[in-house]
Amino acid sequence: MTGSTREPLLPISRQESEPDPIARLCIVGLGLGCLLPWNCSLNAAAQLTAEFQTQSWSAHAATAYTLGMVGGTILTVSVGNRLSTSMRLCGSYVALAVCALPMGVVSMGWALACSAGMGMASSLAQGSCMAICAALRCSKCFGVLSVGMGASGLVSLGLQVLSPPAPVLFTISGIYCLICVFAYHLLRSRPYVSTVLLELHEQRVAKREHRQDEKQQQQQQQ
């Protein structure tokens, strides 16, 4: 009716101005998954040193992991914007799982390759998680993500207390990284998060179409 007061489509409330507790829990879980495989690798260093019969395993693994992180950073800068956030994040966690699962049963050379791949995937995962936190426009999200990353060390230390064999330790971390893929989809399904990500997607599509229109106009002028 004319003159009636219409309810806003998105009423301003605390629940709709920042992620809800379930979304924050998902972010904690994603942060934990970013570093869990590497922390498990550090805790399994003694077992791997004995298995590979070399005292330099930890140094070689750390070097390979660092080089992988550098490669992941370069990859993020060079082609990151060409891929969707979902593809980057889910792909990075799947890659983390693929690199973590065989770590305890392969030769030293393959283990170093897995460490490098782990570093690259971890770098991509961290960058994607931070991009999501920035998109959500909530400063608390970065703190929540940091809590998850810090908790990865405690979780891996807790697993070490149980003294599982290295293959079991890496299997647990690899399976958890696969669970992170489902955690991301749960995060996307939350009301506030889904609204923000949809807006960002529409903005990207609009920018892409605008660039294509400009190119067509330039071609027509030529």
Secondary structure, DSSP 8 states (H G I E B T S, - for coil): -TT-----SS---HHHHS--HHHHHHHHHHHHHHHHHHHHHHHTHHHHHHHHT-TTHHHHHHHHHHHHHHHHHHHHHHHGGGS-HHHHHHHHHHHHHHHHTTTTTS-HHHHHHHHHHHHHHHHHHHHHHHHHHHHTT-HHHHHHHHHHHHHHHHHHHHHHHT---HHHHHHHHHHHHHHHHHHHHHHHHSHHHHHHHHHHHHHHHHHHHHHHHHHHHHHHH-
